[in-house]
Amino acid sequence: QVQLEESGGGLVQAGGSLSLSCAASGHTVTTNTMGWFRQAPGKEREFVAHIRWSAGTIYYAEAVKGRFTISRDGAKNTVNLRMNSLAPEDTAVYYCAVSRALGYPILYARQYDYWGQGTQVTVSS
């Protein structure tokens, strides 16, 4: 089992920035990829970004490319998401997730094995 805990959400004005962090604990040795998803009200959960834990390979959704940056801290078992130039359409609950799957990229929620509880990000216009 892997436990994930997100932090860093909040309210920000359009054009502003926020940073999210996800701390992993438990049986993290099986982690291949850590990713971020988001879910807005009435919408399906959508992929945001992921990072391969050992190689550091990164993949972004088109909607966030150039604005969001994912990074990892191996010593702390954390993955971070820096979000710049936020827009109201970025408003959602953001979830951290871990996948044991091989392959690249890993874009679908069903490919992830463990999830955090989510953190709310609200961008006002």
N, CA, C and O atoms as CSV, one atom per row, in Angstrom:
chain,resi,resn,atom,element,x,y,z
A,1,GLN,N,N,0.835,-1.198,0.000
A,1,GLN,CA,C,0.000,0.000,0.000
A,1,GLN,C,C,0.872,1.250,0.000
A,1,GLN,O,O,1.937,1.298,0.616
A,2,VAL,N,N,0.387,2.243,-0.702
A,2,VAL,CA,C,1.045,3.544,-0.742
A,2,VAL,C,C,0.035,4.575,-0.288
A,2,VAL,O,O,-1.107,4.583,-0.748
A,3,GLN,N,N,0.451,5.432,0.603
A,3,GLN,CA,C,-0.409,6.523,1.060
A,3,GLN,C,C,0.095,7.819,0.454
A,3,GLN,O,O,1.299,8.064,0.378
A,4,LEU,N,N,-0.848,8.641,0.026
A,4,LEU,CA,C,-0.525,9.910,-0.609
A,4,LEU,C,C,-1.270,11.030,0.086
A,4,LEU,O,O,-2.449,10.898,0.414
A,5,GLU,N,N,-0.582,12.119,0.305
A,5,GLU,CA,C,-1.212,13.272,0.939
A,5,GLU,C,C,-0.836,14.531,0.191
A,5,GLU,O,O,0.336,14.900,0.122
A,6,GLU,N,N,-1.847,15.195,-0.374
A,6,GLU,CA,C,-1.635,16.433,-1.105
A,6,GLU,C,C,-1.730,17.625,-0.171
A,6,GLU,O,O,-2.374,17.576,0.878
A,7,SER,N,N,-1.074,18.690,-0.581
A,7,SER,CA,C,-1.185,19.957,0.140
A,7,SER,C,C,-0.935,21.082,-0.846
A,7,SER,O,O,-0.372,20.872,-1.920
A,8,GLY,N,N,-1.361,22.283,-0.467
A,8,GLY,CA,C,-1.014,23.457,-1.252
A,8,GLY,C,C,-2.119,24.068,-2.076
A,8,GLY,O,O,-1.891,25.081,-2.737
A,9,GLY,N,N,-3.300,23.500,-2.067
A,9,GLY,CA,C,-4.375,24.092,-2.835
A,9,GLY,C,C,-4.847,25.399,-2.210
A,9,GLY,O,O,-4.400,25.785,-1.130
A,10,GLY,N,N,-5.757,26.070,-2.908
A,10,GLY,CA,C,-6.300,27.300,-2.368
A,10,GLY,C,C,-6.979,28.126,-3.428
A,10,GLY,O,O,-7.313,27.639,-4.508
A,11,LEU,N,N,-7.178,29.388,-3.101
A,11,LEU,CA,C,-7.851,30.330,-3.984
A,11,LEU,C,C,-6.826,31.319,-4.524
A,11,LEU,O,O,-6.009,31.854,-3.776
A,12,VAL,N,N,-6.879,31.552,-5.828
A,12,VAL,CA,C,-5.956,32.477,-6.458
A,12,VAL,C,C,-6.678,33.202,-7.579
A,12,VAL,O,O,-7.627,32.669,-8.154
A,13,GLN,N,N,-6.240,34.402,-7.893
A,13,GLN,CA,C,-6.827,35.149,-9.002
A,13,GLN,C,C,-6.239,34.655,-10.321
A,13,GLN,O,O,-5.135,34.113,-10.372
A,14,ALA,N,N,-7.003,34.858,-11.368
A,14,ALA,CA,C,-6.538,34.489,-12.698
A,14,ALA,C,C,-5.189,35.165,-12.982
A,14,ALA,O,O,-4.982,36.341,-12.681
A,15,GLY,N,N,-4.293,34.386,-13.565
A,15,GLY,CA,C,-2.946,34.874,-13.827
A,15,GLY,C,C,-1.962,34.582,-12.715
A,15,GLY,O,O,-0.755,34.750,-12.887
A,16,GLY,N,N,-2.466,34.152,-11.591
A,16,GLY,CA,C,-1.613,33.867,-10.445
A,16,GLY,C,C,-1.016,32.475,-10.480
A,16,GLY,O,O,-1.164,31.744,-11.459
A,17,SER,N,N,-0.338,32.117,-9.397
A,17,SER,CA,C,0.370,30.854,-9.310
A,17,SER,C,C,0.049,30.152,-8.000
A,17,SER,O,O,-0.272,30.781,-6.991
A,18,LEU,N,N,0.146,28.832,-8.050
A,18,LEU,CA,C,0.026,27.996,-6.862
A,18,LEU,C,C,0.972,26.815,-7.014
A,18,LEU,O,O,1.303,26.394,-8.123
A,19,SER,N,N,1.391,26.299,-5.886
A,19,SER,CA,C,2.197,25.078,-5.906
A,19,SER,C,C,1.512,24.007,-5.078
A,19,SER,O,O,1.059,24.265,-3.963
A,20,LEU,N,N,1.440,22.818,-5.623
A,20,LEU,CA,C,0.905,21.662,-4.926
A,20,LEU,C,C,2.041,20.700,-4.611
A,20,LEU,O,O,3.031,20.609,-5.337
A,21,SER,N,N,1.866,19.992,-3.515
A,21,SER,CA,C,2.853,18.989,-3.142
A,21,SER,C,C,2.130,17.707,-2.761
A,21,SER,O,O,1.014,17.739,-2.243
A,22,CYS,N,N,2.776,16.583,-3.022
A,22,CYS,CA,C,2.202,15.279,-2.688
A,22,CYS,C,C,3.281,14.439,-2.032
A,22,CYS,O,O,4.323,14.173,-2.630
A,23,ALA,N,N,3.030,14.031,-0.819
A,23,ALA,CA,C,3.980,13.214,-0.073
A,23,ALA,C,C,3.528,11.759,-0.101
A,23,ALA,O,O,2.384,11.443,0.228
A,24,ALA,N,N,4.434,10.887,-0.496
A,24,ALA,CA,C,4.130,9.457,-0.574
A,24,ALA,C,C,4.784,8.732,0.599
A,24,ALA,O,O,5.910,9.032,0.994
A,25,SER,N,N,4.050,7.777,1.137
A,25,SER,CA,C,4.594,6.954,2.217
A,25,SER,C,C,4.093,5.529,2.042
A,25,SER,O,O,3.196,5.268,1.241
A,26,GLY,N,N,4.676,4.619,2.793
A,26,GLY,CA,C,4.290,3.214,2.684
A,26,GLY,C,C,5.208,2.476,1.736
A,26,GLY,O,O,6.415,2.717,1.720
A,27,HIS,N,N,4.646,1.583,0.948
A,27,HIS,CA,C,5.424,0.698,0.088
A,27,HIS,C,C,5.743,1.389,-1.241
A,27,HIS,O,O,5.281,0.961,-2.298
A,28,THR,N,N,6.529,2.452,-1.174
A,28,THR,CA,C,6.780,3.288,-2.341
A,28,THR,C,C,7.764,2.666,-3.330
A,28,THR,O,O,7.952,3.200,-4.422
A,29,VAL,N,N,8.396,1.547,-2.968
A,29,VAL,CA,C,9.380,0.945,-3.856
A,29,VAL,C,C,8.743,0.482,-5.161
A,29,VAL,O,O,9.435,0.345,-6.170
A,30,THR,N,N,7.430,0.238,-5.153
A,30,THR,CA,C,6.739,-0.233,-6.365
A,30,THR,C,C,6.295,0.912,-7.264
A,30,THR,O,O,5.682,0.682,-8.307
A,31,THR,N,N,6.597,2.130,-6.869
A,31,THR,CA,C,6.160,3.283,-7.652
A,31,THR,C,C,6.977,3.409,-8.926
A,31,THR,O,O,8.205,3.478,-8.885
A,32,ASN,N,N,6.281,3.438,-10.066
A,32,ASN,CA,C,6.948,3.731,-11.324
A,32,ASN,C,C,6.712,5.162,-11.763
A,32,ASN,O,O,7.609,5.827,-12.280
A,33,THR,N,N,5.503,5.618,-11.550
A,33,THR,CA,C,5.112,6.936,-12.018
A,33,THR,C,C,4.237,7.615,-10.974
A,33,THR,O,O,3.376,6.991,-10.354
A,34,MET,N,N,4.478,8.895,-10.800
A,34,MET,CA,C,3.574,9.705,-9.975
A,34,MET,C,C,2.965,10.769,-10.864
A,34,MET,O,O,3.650,11.402,-11.668
A,35,GLY,N,N,1.686,10.948,-10.706
A,35,GLY,CA,C,0.993,11.873,-11.584
A,35,GLY,C,C,0.020,12.759,-10.846
A,35,GLY,O,O,-0.295,12.540,-9.677
A,36,TRP,N,N,-0.445,13.764,-11.557
A,36,TRP,CA,C,-1.491,14.658,-11.078
A,36,TRP,C,C,-2.666,14.589,-12.042
A,36,TRP,O,O,-2.506,14.616,-13.262
A,37,PHE,N,N,-3.837,14.499,-11.458
A,37,PHE,CA,C,-5.095,14.571,-12.190
A,37,PHE,C,C,-5.923,15.702,-11.587
A,37,PHE,O,O,-5.611,16.201,-10.506
A,38,ARG,N,N,-6.964,16.097,-12.281
A,38,ARG,CA,C,-7.889,17.073,-11.731
A,38,ARG,C,C,-9.299,16.730,-12.163
A,38,ARG,O,O,-9.530,16.098,-13.194
A,39,GLN,N,N,-10.233,17.173,-11.334
A,39,GLN,CA,C,-11.632,16.919,-11.621
A,39,GLN,C,C,-12.448,18.139,-11.260
A,39,GLN,O,O,-12.526,18.534,-10.097
A,40,ALA,N,N,-13.056,18.730,-12.276
A,40,ALA,CA,C,-13.946,19.870,-12.079
A,40,ALA,C,C,-15.365,19.356,-11.865
A,40,ALA,O,O,-15.685,18.237,-12.265
A,41,PRO,N,N,-16.216,20.162,-11.238
A,41,PRO,CA,C,-17.597,19.727,-10.993
A,41,PRO,C,C,-18.302,19.326,-12.283
A,41,PRO,O,O,-18.292,20.070,-13.264
A,42,GLY,N,N,-18.908,18.155,-12.274
A,42,GLY,CA,C,-19.659,17.687,-13.422
A,42,GLY,C,C,-18.818,17.144,-14.556
A,42,GLY,O,O,-19.345,16.802,-15.615
A,43,LYS,N,N,-17.512,17.062,-14.343
A,43,LYS,CA,C,-16.628,16.576,-15.401
A,43,LYS,C,C,-15.872,15.340,-14.936
A,43,LYS,O,O,-15.780,15.054,-13.742
A,44,GLU,N,N,-15.336,14.620,-15.905
A,44,GLU,CA,C,-14.537,13.455,-15.579
A,44,GLU,C,C,-13.152,13.871,-15.089
A,44,GLU,O,O,-12.669,14.967,-15.373
A,45,ARG,N,N,-12.542,12.971,-14.353
A,45,ARG,CA,C,-11.184,13.219,-13.899
A,45,ARG,C,C,-10.255,13.211,-15.115
A,45,ARG,O,O,-10.326,12.314,-15.956
A,46,GLU,N,N,-9.391,14.215,-15.196
A,46,GLU,CA,C,-8.524,14.324,-16.358
A,46,GLU,C,C,-7.060,14.390,-15.951
A,46,GLU,O,O,-6.703,14.915,-14.896
A,47,PHE,N,N,-6.239,13.846,-16.813
A,47,PHE,CA,C,-4.802,13.822,-16.609
A,47,PHE,C,C,-4.226,15.230,-16.715
A,47,PHE,O,O,-4.646,16.025,-17.557
A,48,VAL,N,N,-3.257,15.527,-15.846
A,48,VAL,CA,C,-2.572,16.818,-15.876
A,48,VAL,C,C,-1.101,16.640,-16.253
A,48,VAL,O,O,-0.619,17.231,-17.219
A,49,ALA,N,N,-0.397,15.820,-15.475
A,49,ALA,CA,C,1.037,15.623,-15.718
A,49,ALA,C,C,1.501,14.398,-14.962
A,49,ALA,O,O,0.885,14.000,-13.973
A,50,HIS,N,N,2.595,13.792,-15.429
A,50,HIS,CA,C,3.210,12.730,-14.634
A,50,HIS,C,C,4.718,12.740,-14.806
A,50,HIS,O,O,5.259,13.306,-15.757
A,51,ILE,N,N,5.372,12.101,-13.862
A,51,ILE,CA,C,6.822,11.990,-13.866
A,51,ILE,C,C,7.209,10.564,-13.513
A,51,ILE,O,O,6.717,9.999,-12.536
A,52,ARG,N,N,8.087,9.993,-14.310
A,52,ARG,CA,C,8.589,8.656,-14.016
A,52,ARG,C,C,9.559,8.776,-12.848
A,52,ARG,O,O,10.474,9.600,-12.874
A,53,TRP,N,N,9.358,7.952,-11.824
A,53,TRP,CA,C,10.066,8.178,-10.576
A,53,TRP,C,C,11.576,8.002,-10.718
A,53,TRP,O,O,12.331,8.805,-10.170
A,54,SER,N,N,12.033,6.998,-11.421
A,54,SER,CA,C,13.474,6.750,-11.488
A,54,SER,C,C,14.147,7.587,-12.566
A,54,SER,O,O,15.198,8.180,-12.323
A,55,ALA,N,N,13.558,7.641,-13.743
A,55,ALA,CA,C,14.196,8.326,-14.864
A,55,ALA,C,C,13.896,9.817,-14.894
A,55,ALA,O,O,14.627,10.587,-15.518
A,56,GLY,N,N,12.831,10.226,-14.225
A,56,GLY,CA,C,12.463,11.634,-14.240
A,56,GLY,C,C,11.768,12.092,-15.505
A,56,GLY,O,O,11.569,13.290,-15.703
A,57,THR,N,N,11.397,11.157,-16.363
A,57,THR,CA,C,10.718,11.512,-17.608
A,57,THR,C,C,9.363,12.130,-17.286
A,57,THR,O,O,8.639,11.661,-16.408
A,58,ILE,N,N,9.039,13.188,-18.016
A,58,ILE,CA,C,7.851,13.972,-17.715
A,58,ILE,C,C,6.919,14.017,-18.919
A,58,ILE,O,O,7.354,14.012,-20.071
A,59,TYR,N,N,5.635,14.061,-18.619
A,59,TYR,CA,C,4.622,14.205,-19.679
A,59,TYR,C,C,3.542,15.138,-19.163
A,59,TYR,O,O,3.105,15.031,-18.017
A,60,TYR,N,N,3.116,16.059,-20.025
A,60,TYR,CA,C,2.083,17.034,-19.669
A,60,TYR,C,C,0.878,16.906,-20.593
A,60,TYR,O,O,1.005,16.558,-21.767
A,61,ALA,N,N,-0.282,17.195,-20.039
A,61,ALA,CA,C,-1.456,17.379,-20.876
A,61,ALA,C,C,-1.284,18.672,-21.666
A,61,ALA,O,O,-0.638,19.614,-21.206
A,62,GLU,N,N,-1.867,18.704,-22.854
A,62,GLU,CA,C,-1.740,19.893,-23.690
A,62,GLU,C,C,-2.283,21.137,-22.999
A,62,GLU,O,O,-1.759,22.236,-23.180
A,63,ALA,N,N,-3.314,20.961,-22.222
A,63,ALA,CA,C,-3.979,22.108,-21.596
A,63,ALA,C,C,-3.092,22.839,-20.596
A,63,ALA,O,O,-3.336,24.006,-20.290
A,64,VAL,N,N,-2.067,22.164,-20.085
A,64,VAL,CA,C,-1.236,22.779,-19.053
A,64,VAL,C,C,0.208,22.969,-19.500
A,64,VAL,O,O,1.001,23.585,-18.787
A,65,LYS,N,N,0.552,22.452,-20.660
A,65,LYS,CA,C,1.921,22.520,-21.132
A,65,LYS,C,C,2.375,23.970,-21.244
A,65,LYS,O,O,1.682,24.813,-21.814
A,66,GLY,N,N,3.550,24.241,-20.690
A,66,GLY,CA,C,4.079,25.595,-20.705
A,66,GLY,C,C,3.664,26.434,-19.512
A,66,GLY,O,O,4.240,27.494,-19.268
A,67,ARG,N,N,2.667,25.972,-18.763
A,67,ARG,CA,C,2.204,26.712,-17.583
A,67,ARG,C,C,2.483,25.955,-16.280
A,67,ARG,O,O,2.772,26.565,-15.251
A,68,PHE,N,N,2.396,24.653,-16.332
A,68,PHE,CA,C,2.591,23.820,-15.144
A,68,PHE,C,C,3.941,23.117,-15.232
A,68,PHE,O,O,4.414,22.780,-16.318
A,69,THR,N,N,4.549,22.901,-14.071
A,69,THR,CA,C,5.814,22.177,-14.000
A,69,THR,C,C,5.727,21.130,-12.901
A,69,THR,O,O,5.426,21.445,-11.750
A,70,ILE,N,N,5.991,19.893,-13.264
A,70,ILE,CA,C,6.005,18.798,-12.293
A,70,ILE,C,C,7.454,18.475,-11.964
A,70,ILE,O,O,8.324,18.508,-12.834
A,71,SER,N,N,7.699,18.163,-10.699
A,71,SER,CA,C,9.052,17.808,-10.277
A,71,SER,C,C,8.954,16.815,-9.128
A,71,SER,O,O,7.887,16.616,-8.548
A,72,ARG,N,N,10.077,16.203,-8.814
A,72,ARG,CA,C,10.082,15.220,-7.722
A,72,ARG,C,C,11.271,15.472,-6.812
A,72,ARG,O,O,12.291,16.029,-7.219
A,73,ASP,N,N,11.108,15.047,-5.580
A,73,ASP,CA,C,12.189,15.072,-4.603
A,73,ASP,C,C,12.307,13.651,-4.064
A,73,ASP,O,O,11.529,13.236,-3.205
A,74,GLY,N,N,13.279,12.916,-4.571
A,74,GLY,CA,C,13.417,11.516,-4.194
A,74,GLY,C,C,13.706,11.316,-2.727
A,74,GLY,O,O,13.246,10.348,-2.120
A,75,ALA,N,N,14.461,12.222,-2.159
A,75,ALA,CA,C,14.830,12.081,-0.753
A,75,ALA,C,C,13.616,12.217,0.160
A,75,ALA,O,O,13.560,11.604,1.227
A,76,LYS,N,N,12.652,13.018,-0.263
A,76,LYS,CA,C,11.465,13.259,0.557
A,76,LYS,C,C,10.261,12.464,0.070
A,76,LYS,O,O,9.191,12.523,0.676
A,77,ASN,N,N,10.428,11.718,-1.023
A,77,ASN,CA,C,9.297,10.983,-1.601
A,77,ASN,C,C,8.119,11.907,-1.887
A,77,ASN,O,O,6.972,11.590,-1.571
A,78,THR,N,N,8.418,13.044,-2.484
A,78,THR,CA,C,7.356,13.979,-2.819
A,78,THR,C,C,7.397,14.319,-4.305
A,78,THR,O,O,8.443,14.266,-4.953
A,79,VAL,N,N,6.239,14.663,-4.811
A,79,VAL,CA,C,6.125,15.187,-6.163
A,79,VAL,C,C,5.394,16.513,-6.068
A,79,VAL,O,O,4.428,16.648,-5.317
A,80,ASN,N,N,5.855,17.479,-6.826
A,80,ASN,CA,C,5.323,18.826,-6.749
A,80,ASN,C,C,4.748,19.240,-8.098
A,80,ASN,O,O,5.155,18.749,-9.151
A,81,LEU,N,N,3.791,20.157,-8.031
A,81,LEU,CA,C,3.208,20.708,-9.248
A,81,LEU,C,C,3.162,22.219,-9.091
A,81,LEU,O,O,2.400,22.753,-8.286
A,82,ARG,N,N,3.984,22.889,-9.866
A,82,ARG,CA,C,3.981,24.349,-9.874
A,82,ARG,C,C,3.061,24.801,-11.005
A,82,ARG,O,O,3.241,24.425,-12.163
A,83,MET,N,N,2.077,25.612,-10.646
A,83,MET,CA,C,1.074,26.041,-11.621
A,83,MET,C,C,1.149,27.552,-11.785
A,83,MET,O,O,0.892,28.299,-10.841
A,84,ASN,N,N,1.499,27.995,-12.974
A,84,ASN,CA,C,1.590,29.408,-13.300
A,84,ASN,C,C,0.496,29.800,-14.294
A,84,ASN,O,O,-0.123,28.947,-14.930
A,85,SER,N,N,0.281,31.082,-14.408
A,85,SER,CA,C,-0.705,31.610,-15.368
A,85,SER,C,C,-2.042,30.885,-15.243
A,85,SER,O,O,-2.627,30.456,-16.237
A,86,LEU,N,N,-2.505,30.760,-14.027
A,86,LEU,CA,C,-3.742,30.024,-13.787
A,86,LEU,C,C,-4.946,30.754,-14.363
A,86,LEU,O,O,-5.009,31.983,-14.368
A,87,ALA,N,N,-5.888,29.976,-14.844
A,87,ALA,CA,C,-7.112,30.500,-15.439
A,87,ALA,C,C,-8.312,29.856,-14.741
A,87,ALA,O,O,-8.173,28.796,-14.130
A,88,PRO,N,N,-9.481,30.481,-14.826
A,88,PRO,CA,C,-10.662,29.903,-14.178
A,88,PRO,C,C,-10.933,28.458,-14.582
A,88,PRO,O,O,-11.451,27.680,-13.781
A,89,GLU,N,N,-10.592,28.095,-15.801
A,89,GLU,CA,C,-10.835,26.711,-16.237
A,89,GLU,C,C,-9.893,25.704,-15.580
A,89,GLU,O,O,-10.057,24.497,-15.755
A,90,ASP,N,N,-8.916,26.190,-14.832
A,90,ASP,CA,C,-8.052,25.293,-14.058
A,90,ASP,C,C,-8.679,24.937,-12.709
A,90,ASP,O,O,-8.149,24.101,-11.978
A,91,THR,N,N,-9.788,25.560,-12.384
A,91,THR,CA,C,-10.464,25.271,-11.129
A,91,THR,C,C,-10.915,23.812,-11.082
A,91,THR,O,O,-11.622,23.340,-11.972
A,92,ALA,N,N,-10.501,23.116,-10.044
A,92,ALA,CA,C,-10.818,21.690,-9.916
A,92,ALA,C,C,-10.258,21.190,-8.590
A,92,ALA,O,O,-9.521,21.891,-7.896
A,93,VAL,N,N,-10.626,19.971,-8.264
A,93,VAL,CA,C,-9.930,19.249,-7.207
A,93,VAL,C,C,-8.768,18.527,-7.874
A,93,VAL,O,O,-8.943,17.805,-8.856
A,94,TYR,N,N,-7.590,18.736,-7.328
A,94,TYR,CA,C,-6.381,18.137,-7.894
A,94,TYR,C,C,-5.986,16.927,-7.050
A,94,TYR,O,O,-5.919,16.996,-5.823
A,95,TYR,N,N,-5.728,15.823,-7.740
A,95,TYR,CA,C,-5.388,14.566,-7.092
A,95,TYR,C,C,-3.986,14.119,-7.487
A,95,TYR,O,O,-3.584,14.218,-8.646
A,96,CYS,N,N,-3.272,13.637,-6.515
A,96,CYS,CA,C,-1.997,12.982,-6.746
A,96,CYS,C,C,-2.258,11.481,-6.856
A,96,CYS,O,O,-3.137,10.950,-6.178
A,97,ALA,N,N,-1.501,10.803,-7.706
A,97,ALA,CA,C,-1.716,9.376,-7.897
A,97,ALA,C,C,-0.403,8.674,-8.213
A,97,ALA,O,O,0.542,9.274,-8.725
A,98,VAL,N,N,-0.375,7.395,-7.892
A,98,VAL,CA,C,0.796,6.555,-8.144
A,98,VAL,C,C,0.401,5.396,-9.042
A,98,VAL,O,O,-0.630,4.755,-8.841
A,99,SER,N,N,1.236,5.141,-10.032
A,99,SER,CA,C,1.013,4.008,-10.920
A,99,SER,C,C,2.198,3.052,-10.845
A,99,SER,O,O,3.357,3.465,-10.817
A,100,ARG,N,N,1.872,1.764,-10.813
A,100,ARG,CA,C,2.907,0.722,-10.890
A,100,ARG,C,C,3.079,0.227,-12.308
A,100,ARG,O,O,3.904,-0.647,-12.573
A,101,ALA,N,N,2.301,0.785,-13.219
A,101,ALA,CA,C,2.314,0.314,-14.595
A,101,ALA,C,C,3.616,0.703,-15.285
A,101,ALA,O,O,4.226,1.728,-14.982
A,102,LEU,N,N,4.019,-0.144,-16.217
A,102,LEU,CA,C,5.140,0.163,-17.082
A,102,LEU,C,C,4.593,0.852,-18.318
A,102,LEU,O,O,3.379,0.902,-18.518
A,103,GLY,N,N,5.456,1.367,-19.125
A,103,GLY,CA,C,5.000,2.033,-20.331
A,103,GLY,C,C,5.012,3.542,-20.147
A,103,GLY,O,O,5.199,4.052,-19.042
A,104,TYR,N,N,4.814,4.221,-21.224
A,104,TYR,CA,C,4.871,5.695,-21.248
A,104,TYR,C,C,4.140,6.193,-22.473
A,104,TYR,O,O,4.338,5.632,-23.551
A,105,PRO,N,N,3.307,7.215,-22.373
A,105,PRO,CA,C,2.871,7.838,-21.128
A,105,PRO,C,C,1.752,7.044,-20.463
A,105,PRO,O,O,1.198,6.117,-21.054
A,106,ILE,N,N,1.434,7.411,-19.255
A,106,ILE,CA,C,0.368,6.749,-18.508
A,106,ILE,C,C,-0.668,7.805,-18.214
A,106,ILE,O,O,-0.524,8.580,-17.269
A,107,LEU,N,N,-1.708,7.840,-19.016
A,107,LEU,CA,C,-2.617,8.977,-19.061
A,107,LEU,C,C,-3.985,8.740,-18.437
A,107,LEU,O,O,-4.726,9.695,-18.205
A,108,TYR,N,N,-4.332,7.496,-18.163
A,108,TYR,CA,C,-5.695,7.192,-17.760
A,108,TYR,C,C,-5.777,6.869,-16.279
A,108,TYR,O,O,-4.907,6.202,-15.719
A,109,ALA,N,N,-6.835,7.354,-15.663
A,109,ALA,CA,C,-7.002,7.165,-14.232
A,109,ALA,C,C,-6.980,5.684,-13.859
A,109,ALA,O,O,-6.488,5.319,-12.791
A,110,ARG,N,N,-7.511,4.834,-14.732
A,110,ARG,CA,C,-7.575,3.409,-14.420
A,110,ARG,C,C,-6.190,2.758,-14.351
A,110,ARG,O,O,-6.047,1.646,-13.843
A,111,GLN,N,N,-5.186,3.447,-14.858
A,111,GLN,CA,C,-3.822,2.921,-14.827
A,111,GLN,C,C,-3.103,3.262,-13.520
A,111,GLN,O,O,-1.973,2.825,-13.302
A,112,TYR,N,N,-3.737,4.023,-12.672
A,112,TYR,CA,C,-3.130,4.432,-11.411
A,112,TYR,C,C,-3.725,3.623,-10.271
A,112,TYR,O,O,-4.924,3.347,-10.227
A,113,ASP,N,N,-2.843,3.254,-9.351
A,113,ASP,CA,C,-3.214,2.305,-8.303
A,113,ASP,C,C,-3.554,2.953,-6.968
A,113,ASP,O,O,-4.352,2.408,-6.205
A,114,TYR,N,N,-2.975,4.078,-6.682
A,114,TYR,CA,C,-3.197,4.734,-5.402
A,114,TYR,C,C,-3.470,6.212,-5.646
A,114,TYR,O,O,-2.922,6.826,-6.561
A,115,TRP,N,N,-4.335,6.762,-4.796
A,115,TRP,CA,C,-4.776,8.135,-4.946
A,115,TRP,C,C,-4.751,8.865,-3.614
A,115,TRP,O,O,-4.986,8.290,-2.551
A,116,GLY,N,N,-4.456,10.156,-3.713
A,116,GLY,CA,C,-4.608,11.002,-2.553
A,116,GLY,C,C,-6.053,11.444,-2.399
A,116,GLY,O,O,-6.911,11.089,-3.207
A,117,GLN,N,N,-6.312,12.214,-1.368
A,117,GLN,CA,C,-7.675,12.630,-1.074
A,117,GLN,C,C,-8.101,13.846,-1.895
A,117,GLN,O,O,-9.288,14.166,-1.958
A,118,GLY,N,N,-7.154,14.514,-2.516
A,118,GLY,CA,C,-7.458,15.661,-3.344
A,118,GLY,C,C,-7.316,16.977,-2.605
A,118,GLY,O,O,-7.489,17.046,-1.388
A,119,THR,N,N,-6.999,18.014,-3.354
A,119,THR,CA,C,-6.906,19.361,-2.803
A,119,THR,C,C,-7.560,20.328,-3.784
A,119,THR,O,O,-7.347,20.244,-4.994
A,120,GLN,N,N,-8.353,21.242,-3.247
A,120,GLN,CA,C,-9.120,22.156,-4.085
A,120,GLN,C,C,-8.260,23.305,-4.575
A,120,GLN,O,O,-7.536,23.931,-3.802
A,121,VAL,N,N,-8.350,23.574,-5.868
A,121,VAL,CA,C,-7.748,24.756,-6.472
A,121,VAL,C,C,-8.867,25.559,-7.118
A,121,VAL,O,O,-9.593,25.054,-7.974
A,122,THR,N,N,-9.000,26.808,-6.703
A,122,THR,CA,C,-10.031,27.679,-7.240
A,122,THR,C,C,-9.372,28.914,-7.811
A,122,THR,O,O,-8.612,29.601,-7.128
A,123,VAL,N,N,-9.671,29.193,-9.076
A,123,VAL,CA,C,-9.106,30.356,-9.749
A,123,VAL,C,C,-10.248,31.314,-10.061
A,123,VAL,O,O,-11.168,30.967,-10.803
A,124,SER,N,N,-10.192,32.497,-9.506
A,124,SER,CA,C,-11.244,33.489,-9.719
A,124,SER,C,C,-10.884,34.380,-10.897
A,124,SER,O,O,-9.715,34.660,-11.163
A,125,SER,N,N,-11.921,34.815,-11.591
A,125,SER,CA,C,-11.702,35.664,-12.777
A,125,SER,C,C,-11.663,37.132,-12.407
A,125,SER,O,O,-11.488,37.984,-13.278
